[in-house]
Amino acid sequence: MMISIAGGLVFIGVVAFVYLEVQEKARFAAIASFLVCAVLGAGVIFAYPNYCVWEQGKQGEAALAKATQDRQIKVQEAEAEMEAASKQAEANKLLGESIRAYPEAMEQKWVEAIANTQNQVIYLPTEASVPITESGRMALKKQQEASGKDK
């Protein structure tokens, strides 16, 4: 591609030289236009590879800066997660100590939870921590509701 660009510039210079030379009035302009186009063509041929190397270097620097920034972000996120886990563990420890020191507080929370429930059956464990279910009572209640709606 760069050879075609340089060749095009030299071709333009030759055409300008021939055109101006044919008119015989602007010999200096003909030589100057050819030299300008030739110098531009040579500049493209020699400068373009250096530009490509410079551009790749800048792309590498940008990729390195992005990777460094991404790594710093991940480190900060990990530190924030560790701090949050530490605070959660501390809160759990305080809650555990509070429950051991004041067991009646848990009983109060249980009473509050029961007070807020509506239309729910709560099974309490009896011997061997097995709740006594009353599925027969619930089925009878549904039958009575269904028969009451049919009437």
Buried (B, 14 or more C-beta within 10 A) or exposed (E): EBEEBBEBBBEBBBEBBEEBBEEEEBEEBBBBBBEBBBEBBEEBBEEBEEEEEEEEEEEEEEEEEEEEEEEEEEEEEEEEEEEEEEEEEEEEEEEEEEEEEEEEEEEEEEEEEEEEEEEEEEEEEEEEEEEEEEEEEEEEEEEEEEEEEEE
